[in-house]
Amino acid sequence: MKSDLAIHAEGIGKQYRIGAQQKSYSTLRESLMNVSASAINTVRGGLKELRQRRESNSFWALKDISFEVKQGDVVGIVGSNGAGKSTLLKVLSRITDPTLGYVDLRGRVGSLLEVGTGFHPELTGRENIFLNGAILGMPRSVVKKQFDAIVDFAGVERFVDTPVKRYSSGMYLRLAFAVAAHLEPEILLVDEVLAVGDASFQKKCLGKMDSVAKEGRTVLFVSHNMAAIRSLCNKGIMLRNGRVAEQGDVQTVIQSYFKDLGVLDSDKGDSGYQRNERSIFGRVELNDGSSNSVSQSTDLTFSTVMSIPRPVGGFRLLLLLSDMKSQQLMALCNTSAEMGLGQIEPGDYRVSVQMPPLWLNPGMYSVCFKLYLEGESESAKHFSDAFPLDIYGESSPVDAVVNPRSDWTVEFNVTTEGSQLKRIANPISTS
């Protein structure tokens, strides 16, 4: 292993048996009978059949995974659900052994993989902090120095001497992340920490991971939040069906991820329409152009540049929003006349569309501009490239596209007088 490497993975494969269960205890008689049956099957050629049956009832969560991570790199691991991201981190943290291949790690490893991983439910928060320190090979005196910072970060001062089995999932997560990040591991593995917890805790986590990275330690970070991946990471690895599909510069990996999701296609615009041979539109940008990931509560400004090739009397411009199934969710329309423009001369025109928060459910969406030039047929429409819009925030408890904040009022014991409601009691407000 090279001296500048923190992680070297070579040919990792992880196979699982579908529906496999832990074997129950058997008697000596049953064991002898099984051995006899196995010998008979071998003689009759049953071993081959048994192996085929096993392979048909198994799947490879990871296959032929090879990569290197240098010391001090911050690597974002992306991929669709089921791509193998969490399994890879479990192999790297040695929670599970690979079926094939090997991993070399240089330094102590701290990990936050699932809520409560590494905690003993019967022990208190205090005891679990020292237990994790011991597992990492840290002297008790070193853990003591970090103890107050861990408890303060997690916000569990009142409950630090309570068994963690009585913690809420949020308390569990906060303490687990605080322990993983503060016990000074050389390698920090974090899986979907932004999927749980409120916005303020997510911000604290990102800030802590950023400070860990700036201290020169190695971080591997799994997330579906591309804004966090882009801001924290300098390298990226994309997994597809358990294999490495792309690795290298984080921006390149993110673009490949969006193409995998179907929101970036070099030949097609929004909703699968074929782009014109010579595109009129430049690149579509969101807000200041630094990211395509925003909170669902953020004001949105989409902008692009149109290159009008010849004089036209006017145009009609649309902004389209679609989901990942290419179903159109929103269409905004305006004309050059409504915008106060007269004859349109050849040249470049910058277009911006501002709108309040759409309160979309978290997920991936596609945004594009569509243009009709006066004098052209309706079929001669011009599309921009699809812009991948990554929305994060709180999901709706029901199956819906939008999830706006709202104030509800319930009034108890009201009577009617004519067409008016008479208030008997003070309203109960919920937000």
Secondary structure per residue as TSV (DSSP state, phi and psi in degrees):
chain	resnum	aa	ss	phi	psi
A	1	M	-	360.0	129.0
A	2	K	-	-62.6	151.7
A	3	S	T	-68.5	-24.3
A	4	D	T	-92.2	4.5
A	5	L	E	-94.9	142.0
A	6	A	E	-98.3	-33.9
A	7	I	E	-137.3	133.3
A	8	H	E	-132.0	115.0
A	9	A	E	-113.0	133.3
A	10	E	E	-134.2	114.9
A	11	G	E	59.1	35.9
A	12	I	E	-67.4	130.6
A	13	G	E	-134.5	140.8
A	14	K	E	-133.0	116.9
A	15	Q	E	-109.2	137.1
A	16	Y	E	-120.8	147.2
A	17	R	E	-88.1	130.4
A	18	I	T	-75.9	122.9
A	19	G	T	75.3	13.1
A	20	A	-	-70.0	141.9
A	21	Q	-	-127.4	154.2
A	22	Q	-	-65.2	135.3
A	23	K	-	-67.7	141.3
A	24	S	-	-82.7	164.7
A	25	Y	-	-67.5	143.8
A	26	S	-	-124.9	159.4
A	27	T	-	-80.3	167.0
A	28	L	H	-60.8	-40.0
A	29	R	H	-61.5	-44.7
A	30	E	H	-63.4	-39.0
A	31	S	H	-64.0	-43.6
A	32	L	H	-64.8	-39.0
A	33	M	H	-65.4	-38.6
A	34	N	H	-64.7	-41.4
A	35	V	H	-61.4	-43.2
A	36	S	H	-63.2	-44.5
A	37	A	H	-62.9	-40.2
A	38	S	H	-62.9	-40.7
A	39	A	H	-64.1	-42.5
A	40	I	H	-62.8	-43.0
A	41	N	H	-61.2	-37.9
A	42	T	H	-64.6	-45.2
A	43	V	H	-60.2	-39.0
A	44	R	T	-86.1	5.1
A	45	G	T	81.8	15.4
A	46	G	H	-73.7	-15.2
A	47	L	H	-63.2	-40.7
A	48	K	H	-62.8	-43.9
A	49	E	H	-63.2	-40.2
A	50	L	H	-63.6	-41.9
A	51	R	H	-63.9	-41.6
A	52	Q	H	-62.7	-39.2
A	53	R	H	-65.4	-40.2
A	54	R	H	-63.1	-44.1
A	55	E	H	-64.4	-35.1
A	56	S	H	-71.6	-21.2
A	57	N	T	-102.7	23.7
A	58	S	E	-134.2	163.6
A	59	F	E	-145.4	156.9
A	60	W	E	-98.8	109.1
A	61	A	E	-72.4	-32.1
A	62	L	E	-134.0	144.1
A	63	K	E	-148.9	124.0
A	64	D	E	54.6	51.1
A	65	I	E	-90.1	119.1
A	66	S	E	-135.2	131.5
A	67	F	E	-166.4	165.5
A	68	E	E	-129.6	142.3
A	69	V	E	-125.8	124.1
A	70	K	E	-79.5	155.3
A	71	Q	T	-60.4	132.0
A	72	G	T	90.0	-7.2
A	73	D	-	-73.9	146.6
A	74	V	E	-115.1	111.5
A	75	V	E	-111.1	124.5
A	76	G	E	-92.7	130.1
A	77	I	E	-108.6	118.9
A	78	V	E	-124.0	165.8
A	79	G	-	154.9	161.2
A	80	S	-	-68.7	166.4
A	81	N	T	-58.2	133.6
A	82	G	T	86.3	5.1
A	83	A	S	-74.9	-19.1
A	84	G	S	112.3	11.6
A	85	K	H	-63.8	-51.0
A	86	S	H	-66.8	-37.5
A	87	T	H	-62.1	-40.4
A	88	L	H	-61.2	-44.1
A	89	L	H	-66.0	-33.9
A	90	K	H	-65.7	-36.9
A	91	V	H	-68.3	-44.0
A	92	L	H	-64.3	-35.4
A	93	S	T	-85.2	-0.4
A	94	R	T	65.4	26.0
A	95	I	S	-72.4	-35.7
A	96	T	S	-130.6	148.0
A	97	D	-	-88.8	145.4
A	98	P	-	-72.4	148.6
A	99	T	S	-72.7	-38.2
A	100	L	E	-132.0	158.3
A	101	G	E	80.0	-173.2
A	102	Y	E	-152.5	162.7
A	103	V	E	-130.7	131.1
A	104	D	E	-108.5	128.5
A	105	L	E	-122.4	138.9
A	106	R	-	-115.3	105.8
A	107	G	S	118.3	167.8
A	108	R	-	-68.2	144.5
A	109	V	E	-115.3	123.9
A	110	G	E	-109.2	138.8
A	111	S	E	-141.6	145.4
A	112	L	E	-128.6	98.5
A	113	L	-	-105.0	-46.5
A	114	E	S	-138.8	157.5
A	115	V	T	-58.5	119.7
A	116	G	T	90.2	-3.8
A	117	T	T	-59.6	128.5
A	118	G	T	90.1	-2.1
A	119	F	-	-102.7	143.5
A	120	H	-	-95.0	120.0
A	121	P	T	-62.4	-27.9
A	122	E	T	-81.7	-15.8
A	123	L	S	-88.1	156.2
A	124	T	B	-75.9	170.4
A	125	G	H	-58.9	-42.6
A	126	R	H	-60.2	-47.5
A	127	E	H	-65.3	-36.2
A	128	N	H	-68.9	-33.9
A	129	I	H	-61.5	-47.7
A	130	F	H	-69.9	-32.8
A	131	L	H	-62.7	-45.3
A	132	N	H	-64.5	-38.1
A	133	G	H	-61.4	-41.9
A	134	A	H	-64.5	-39.9
A	135	I	H	-61.8	-36.8
A	136	L	T	-77.2	-4.5
A	137	G	T	80.2	23.3
A	138	M	-	-93.3	138.2
A	139	P	-	-61.3	149.9
A	140	R	H	-59.5	-33.8
A	141	S	H	-64.3	-35.9
A	142	V	H	-68.7	-42.5
A	143	V	H	-63.0	-38.6
A	144	K	H	-58.7	-38.9
A	145	K	H	-64.3	-32.1
A	146	Q	H	-93.2	-7.3
A	147	F	H	-58.8	-49.4
A	148	D	H	-62.6	-39.5
A	149	A	H	-65.7	-38.2
A	150	I	H	-64.0	-48.1
A	151	V	H	-65.5	-40.5
A	152	D	H	-65.0	-43.7
A	153	F	H	-62.1	-42.2
A	154	A	H	-76.0	-20.6
A	155	G	T	67.9	36.0
A	156	V	-	-118.5	31.0
A	157	E	G	-53.1	-43.4
A	158	R	G	-72.2	-18.6
A	159	F	G	-118.8	12.3
A	160	V	T	-65.1	-22.9
A	161	D	T	-103.5	19.7
A	162	T	S	-101.6	139.2
A	163	P	B	-55.8	136.8
A	164	V	G	-69.0	-14.7
A	165	K	G	-64.9	-17.0
A	166	R	G	-95.4	1.2
A	167	Y	S	-76.3	150.5
A	168	S	-	-72.1	166.1
A	169	S	H	-62.1	-34.6
A	170	G	H	-66.2	-42.9
A	171	M	H	-64.3	-42.6
A	172	Y	H	-55.0	-50.3
A	173	L	H	-63.7	-44.8
A	174	R	H	-61.9	-43.4
A	175	L	H	-68.6	-40.9
A	176	A	H	-62.1	-43.5
A	177	F	H	-67.3	-42.2
A	178	A	H	-59.6	-42.4
A	179	V	H	-64.3	-47.2
A	180	A	H	-62.2	-37.8
A	181	A	H	-86.6	-28.0
A	182	H	H	-93.8	-15.0
A	183	L	S	-86.7	23.4
A	184	E	-	51.1	54.0
A	185	P	-	-74.5	149.8
A	186	E	S	-73.0	-27.3
A	187	I	E	-127.9	125.3
A	188	L	E	-114.8	123.1
A	189	L	E	-110.8	122.3
A	190	V	E	-129.8	125.2
A	191	D	E	-116.2	109.5
A	192	E	S	54.5	42.2
A	193	V	G	-66.1	-23.0
A	194	L	G	-85.1	-1.7
A	195	A	G	-81.2	-16.0
A	196	V	S	-128.4	150.5
A	197	G	S	100.4	161.5
A	198	D	-	-83.1	176.1
A	199	A	H	-63.5	-37.8
A	200	S	H	-66.9	-38.7
A	201	F	H	-68.1	-39.9
A	202	Q	H	-59.3	-41.0
A	203	K	H	-64.1	-41.4
A	204	K	H	-62.2	-41.3
A	205	C	H	-62.6	-46.2
A	206	L	H	-62.4	-41.2
A	207	G	H	-63.8	-40.6
A	208	K	H	-67.6	-42.2
A	209	M	H	-63.8	-36.5
A	210	D	H	-63.8	-42.6
A	211	S	H	-68.1	-37.0
A	212	V	H	-61.0	-43.2
A	213	A	H	-64.8	-39.8
A	214	K	H	-69.1	-19.4
A	215	E	T	-79.7	0.4
A	216	G	T	88.8	9.7
A	217	R	-	-88.2	160.7
A	218	T	E	-92.3	134.3
A	219	V	E	-129.0	131.9
A	220	L	E	-115.1	124.6
A	221	F	E	-129.0	116.7
A	222	V	E	-97.1	128.2
A	223	S	-	-162.6	154.2
A	224	H	S	-95.9	-0.1
A	225	N	-	-90.0	100.0
A	226	M	H	-70.3	-25.5
A	227	A	H	-65.2	-42.3
A	228	A	H	-67.7	-42.2
A	229	I	H	-59.2	-46.6
A	230	R	H	-65.2	-40.8
A	231	S	H	-76.3	-30.7
A	232	L	H	-93.3	-33.8
A	233	C	-	-103.0	147.3
A	234	N	S	-106.3	-17.0
A	235	K	E	-128.2	161.7
A	236	G	E	-144.8	153.5
A	237	I	E	-133.6	126.4
A	238	M	E	-109.1	129.1
A	239	L	E	-104.2	142.8
A	240	R	E	-140.1	117.7
A	241	N	T	53.3	41.1
A	242	G	T	82.0	6.0
A	243	R	E	-123.0	157.7
A	244	V	E	-77.2	115.3
A	245	A	E	-94.1	-26.6
A	246	E	E	-160.3	143.1
A	247	Q	E	-152.2	152.0
A	248	G	E	140.1	-140.4
A	249	D	E	-58.3	136.5
A	250	V	H	-63.2	-36.5
A	251	Q	H	-65.6	-40.0
A	252	T	H	-63.2	-41.2
A	253	V	H	-66.0	-40.7
A	254	I	H	-62.9	-42.9
A	255	Q	H	-61.9	-40.2
A	256	S	H	-64.8	-36.8
A	257	Y	H	-63.5	-44.0
A	258	F	H	-64.8	-37.9
A	259	K	H	-63.0	-39.0
A	260	D	H	-61.0	-36.2
A	261	L	H	-77.3	-12.4
A	262	G	T	90.0	13.0
A	263	V	S	-99.6	-6.6
A	264	L	-	-128.0	121.8
A	265	D	-	-143.4	125.6
A	266	S	S	-69.7	-17.4
A	267	D	S	-107.8	-12.2
A	268	K	B	-127.8	150.5
A	269	G	-	-95.4	-155.2
A	270	D	G	-64.2	144.9
A	271	S	G	58.7	24.3
A	272	G	G	84.3	3.6
A	273	Y	-	-67.2	141.9
A	274	Q	B	-73.5	134.2
A	275	R	-	-74.1	155.4
A	276	N	-	-67.4	155.6
A	277	E	S	-59.2	-40.8
A	278	R	S	-115.1	110.1
A	279	S	-	-74.1	134.5
A	280	I	S	-77.2	-26.6
A	281	F	B	-93.8	146.3
A	282	G	-	-88.4	-160.2
A	283	R	-	-72.3	140.3
A	284	V	-	-87.4	134.5
A	285	E	E	-125.3	152.4
A	286	L	E	-113.7	128.1
A	287	N	T	51.7	-118.0
A	288	D	T	-86.6	1.9
A	289	G	S	84.9	1.4
A	290	S	S	-85.9	-16.6
A	291	S	-	-156.1	159.0
A	292	N	S	-113.7	12.2
A	293	S	E	-112.5	125.8
A	294	V	E	-140.2	157.9
A	295	S	E	-71.2	151.2
A	296	Q	T	-64.8	-14.5
A	297	S	T	-98.1	10.6
A	298	T	S	-92.2	138.8
A	299	D	-	-62.9	145.7
A	300	L	E	-118.4	135.6
A	301	T	E	-132.6	112.8
A	302	F	E	-100.9	135.9
A	303	S	E	-140.6	155.2
A	304	T	E	-160.2	174.4
A	305	V	E	-117.5	129.7
A	306	M	E	-103.0	133.4
A	307	S	E	-106.7	100.8
A	308	I	E	-80.4	121.7
A	309	P	-	-79.1	-19.8
A	310	R	S	-155.8	164.8
A	311	P	-	-63.8	134.7
A	312	V	B	-137.0	156.6
A	313	G	S	-72.2	-25.3
A	314	G	-	174.6	-176.6
A	315	F	E	-153.4	164.0
A	316	R	E	-121.6	128.2
A	317	L	E	-121.4	135.1
A	318	L	E	-125.5	149.4
A	319	L	E	-117.4	122.2
A	320	L	E	-113.9	137.4
A	321	L	E	-119.2	127.3
A	322	S	E	-130.7	158.0
A	323	D	-	-89.3	-175.5
A	324	M	T	-73.5	-9.5
A	325	K	T	-96.1	13.5
A	326	S	-	64.9	23.0
A	327	Q	-	-89.4	125.0
A	328	Q	E	-72.0	125.9
A	329	L	E	-103.7	-26.5
A	330	M	E	-155.4	144.7
A	331	A	E	-140.8	118.5
A	332	L	E	-103.8	138.4
A	333	C	E	-133.6	141.0
A	334	N	E	-150.4	158.4
A	335	T	E	-120.0	161.5
A	336	S	T	-62.9	-34.6
A	337	A	T	-66.1	-42.3
A	338	E	T	-66.1	-25.0
A	339	M	T	-89.7	5.3
A	340	G	T	81.0	19.6
A	341	L	-	-96.6	143.1
A	342	G	-	-96.3	-129.7
A	343	Q	S	-61.5	133.4
A	344	I	B	-95.4	115.2
A	345	E	-	-88.9	157.2
A	346	P	S	-60.8	145.2
A	347	G	E	146.5	-174.2
A	348	D	E	-97.6	133.5
A	349	Y	E	-126.6	125.4
A	350	R	E	-88.6	129.9
A	351	V	E	-117.4	132.3
A	352	S	E	-130.4	137.6
A	353	V	E	-123.1	116.8
A	354	Q	E	-104.9	140.6
A	355	M	E	-151.3	155.1
A	356	P	-	-71.3	173.4
A	357	P	-	-55.1	136.7
A	358	L	-	-89.4	-13.1
A	359	W	-	52.4	45.2
A	360	L	B	-73.1	149.6
A	361	N	-	-62.1	146.7
A	362	P	S	-55.2	141.6
A	363	G	E	151.3	-172.2
A	364	M	E	-100.4	137.2
A	365	Y	E	-134.4	166.5
A	366	S	E	-124.6	132.0
A	367	V	E	-124.6	136.8
A	368	C	E	-151.5	159.4
A	369	F	E	-96.8	146.6
A	370	K	E	-131.4	138.0
A	371	L	E	-130.5	133.4
A	372	Y	E	-113.9	125.2
A	373	L	E	-94.7	137.3
A	374	E	T	-61.2	135.6
A	375	G	T	97.2	-14.9
A	376	E	S	-95.0	158.4
A	377	S	-	-70.8	162.1
A	378	E	T	-61.7	-25.9
A	379	S	T	-77.2	-13.9
A	380	A	-	-89.5	57.9
A	381	K	-	-90.0	149.8
A	382	H	E	-115.0	131.3
A	383	F	E	-115.4	143.1
A	384	S	-	-80.9	170.7
A	385	D	-	-63.2	149.8
A	386	A	-	-70.3	133.8
A	387	F	E	-99.0	123.4
A	388	P	E	-79.7	113.2
A	389	L	E	-100.2	117.1
A	390	D	E	-104.3	109.7
A	391	I	E	-101.8	130.9
A	392	Y	E	-126.0	158.1
A	393	G	S	150.5	-151.3
A	394	E	-	-90.7	135.2
A	395	S	-	-81.4	150.0
A	396	S	-	-71.6	140.9
A	397	P	S	-70.9	-11.9
A	398	V	S	-121.3	169.3
A	399	D	S	-76.8	97.1
A	400	A	-	-148.1	158.2
A	401	V	S	-83.8	-40.4
A	402	V	B	-110.8	151.9
A	403	N	-	-140.9	66.5
A	404	P	-	-73.2	152.3
A	405	R	-	-72.3	146.0
A	406	S	-	-151.6	156.2
A	407	D	-	-109.0	128.5
A	408	W	E	-112.5	144.1
A	409	T	E	-128.1	130.8
A	410	V	E	-119.7	126.7
A	411	E	-	-112.2	129.6
A	412	F	-	-94.0	136.4
A	413	N	S	59.6	67.3
A	414	V	-	-106.2	153.0
A	415	T	E	-123.9	160.3
A	416	T	E	-104.1	139.0
A	417	E	E	-128.8	102.4
A	418	G	T	67.9	-127.2
A	419	S	T	-98.3	3.9
A	420	Q	E	-102.3	146.3
A	421	L	E	-91.9	130.4
A	422	K	E	-99.7	127.0
A	423	R	-	-81.0	124.9
A	424	I	-	-97.0	-38.1
A	425	A	S	-126.0	165.2
A	426	N	-	-66.4	144.1
A	427	P	-	-69.7	150.9
A	428	I	E	-104.0	116.9
A	429	S	E	-103.1	137.4
A	430	T	E	-129.3	144.9
A	431	S	-	-124.2	360.0
